[in-house]
Amino acid sequence: MKLYDTITEAGRETNTNCSNICLVTNKKRKTAGGYHWQSIKQGAQN
């Protein structure tokens, strides 16, 4: 598993359409670019 700071970065590094990654993270698709994707929500930074 690899973590990316942004969907744009993930798309660029995996040659995957960012819109399709968003669809997976919103449970509208199962995979994008042959990968399973999950978003991690981070807390507010001080």
C-alpha positions as CSV (number, residue, x, y, z in Angstrom):
1,M,0.0,0.0,0.0
2,K,1.2,3.5,-0.8
3,L,-0.1,6.8,0.6
4,Y,-0.3,9.9,-1.5
5,D,-0.8,13.5,-0.3
6,T,-3.3,14.3,-3.1
7,I,-5.5,12.5,-5.6
8,T,-3.6,14.5,-8.3
9,E,-0.3,13.0,-7.1
10,A,-1.8,9.5,-7.0
11,G,-3.2,9.9,-10.5
12,R,0.1,11.2,-11.9
13,E,2.2,8.5,-10.3
14,T,-0.1,5.6,-11.3
15,N,-1.2,7.1,-14.7
16,T,-4.8,6.9,-13.5
17,N,-7.5,9.4,-14.2
18,C,-8.1,11.5,-11.1
19,S,-11.9,11.6,-11.7
20,N,-12.0,7.9,-11.6
21,I,-10.0,7.8,-8.4
22,C,-12.6,10.1,-6.9
23,L,-15.4,7.8,-8.0
24,V,-13.8,4.9,-6.2
25,T,-13.2,6.9,-3.0
26,N,-16.9,7.9,-3.1
27,K,-18.0,4.3,-3.6
28,K,-19.3,4.9,-7.1
29,R,-16.8,2.5,-8.7
30,K,-14.8,-0.5,-7.4
31,T,-11.4,0.3,-9.0
32,A,-9.6,2.9,-11.0
33,G,-6.4,2.1,-13.0
34,G,-6.6,-1.5,-11.8
35,Y,-6.2,-0.3,-8.2
36,H,-8.5,-0.1,-5.2
37,W,-8.5,3.4,-3.6
38,Q,-9.4,4.7,-0.2
39,S,-9.2,8.2,1.2
40,I,-8.0,9.0,4.7
41,K,-9.4,12.0,6.4
42,Q,-6.8,13.9,8.5
43,G,-7.7,16.2,11.4
44,A,-7.3,20.0,11.4
45,Q,-3.7,21.2,11.7
46,N,-2.8,23.9,14.2
